[in-house]
Amino acid sequence: MRSQLRLSLALLAGLALVLGAVPVLGAVSPRLLHDRVGPVPVPWLVLAVAAFPAMLAAGVWYVRAAERTEAQFEDLVRRR
């Protein structure tokens, strides 16, 4: 259970950094909040190009790591 908690906290910290970058980007450069690339505002591009793919990758990584942890636990229980 500790390894799954550690895994969850690592994922949470990573996503907080990625998603926290969007408001920081606006605070550092407020002009970017109003800039557009074609018809699309820059914050939407940041979300579409950086945040959402990062969340998808983090979800896939989490599921695989959780399954690996569970398999290791099952092996440990079977050996006893």
Buried (B, 14 or more C-beta within 10 A) or exposed (E): EEBBEEBEEBBEEBBEEBBEBBEEBBEEEEEBBEEEEEEEBBBEBBBEEBBEEBBEEBEEBBEEBBEEBEEEEEEEEEEE
